[in-house]
């Protein structure tokens, strides 16, 4: 007799548990955000460096040596870039401030012009004096900006910098000891569940790897498209703008809006008398977003999660409601991993044969240890 | 990190070196492969895997003895495998259900090569993976010849 192991399909209970668990995890993440952000950064570094480490291991180096070599080379490069770049960044900070003010003025000028045009065409806007109200609000905001917001921003940067430095540190230990930790966990699993757990770990690892590698590929594709398009239109610093908007797109919805605003600000400042460039930049941004949602995303990140689009969108809203911006960013990878975990736990709990095998192994163990304890 | 650092790898290296599957690998290649293996201990009578289960791993007997049998027919095993022999290769190669049950006859130490790890080996170190794949192919060929011979004898009788 062959014991049938029917194909397992998670039911509504498992799905509800997955969604509830995702919300709980996101809520907990919000409480320890200072650790979650460096951990996510460490995961990005880890998955970027892992193929290099694997190559060294397969060339006969030990895991420790390979991790050390890869980390030393990568972190030296990062350190060198920081050392070279930091003085020029600090040197140009003043000009950046001027540029920021200039771009903000350019954006406000564009907005003011638009509102004036609307006031000229619609009496409702003219009666409300929208343009004047906006100018007053902006003047009030600019007057108190430094005293109100700058200390909080400076404190935020000061408090986040040390925790961000944790990222490379965690990444190094993930590279060096990740495989040992995996084995350590696997060793604790009873024989009956061993293969299923190997499968589970492999799937979790694959989901996380595909997600983070997909995210990096998506960022590269977005950067190339945006930078290329902006360069063709003639907007200044297209590469920097492309990188910034692509990175901002990591935050669903809000990031895209911020990126769009940034592109419009720069285009409006570079060409104050030519609104067609602004419209072209806006059009480019919309085209890239559409490409992103319908072609790039399914090709890169979407593949890793294998989720229904409706569920994806709903979960993004739930993530945002539960944990704000970090929730928006983390909800999809967290749900992806919890789905794999939930499915496997559901599979283990409903498989009576595996449980019976585990009990049998325990009975054998019990018999073995009791062998010479029983009196004749 | 020493508290989870030490696995019984060195203890089994010479056994792996003499195994049917890894016997032709150099010491350096063997050390590479060791990084991808898991080690399990089974009590006498314990089930390693069941017939009908979807398996994705190949098992190499390091110490002890296992029996391949139809479920519930441990007294009439299809085959008995001892040290250095391996089983479960079809599960590792393809997504098919295990065709028989495997039980430990004696307390056994078994090394396990999981499919994903074998694929990593194939992607990144073709030489080692091709040597293992060649041994697997030879093993499957030998088994096919045995089956044909048995069928021929049965037909003659």
Interface residues (C-beta under 8 A of the other chain):
Chain A: X1 X2 X3 X4 X5 X54 X55 X57 X58 X60 X63 X173 X176 X177 X179 X180 X181 X183 X184 X186 X187 X191 X192 X194 X195 X198 X199 X202 X206 X353 X357 X360 X361 X364 X365 X368
Chain B: X1 X4 X5 X7 X28 X31 X32 X35 X38 X40 X42 X43 X44 X45 X46 X47 X48 X49 X50 X51 X52 X53 X54 X55 X56 X57 X70 X71 X72 X97 X112 X114 X116 X120 X121 X124 X125 X128
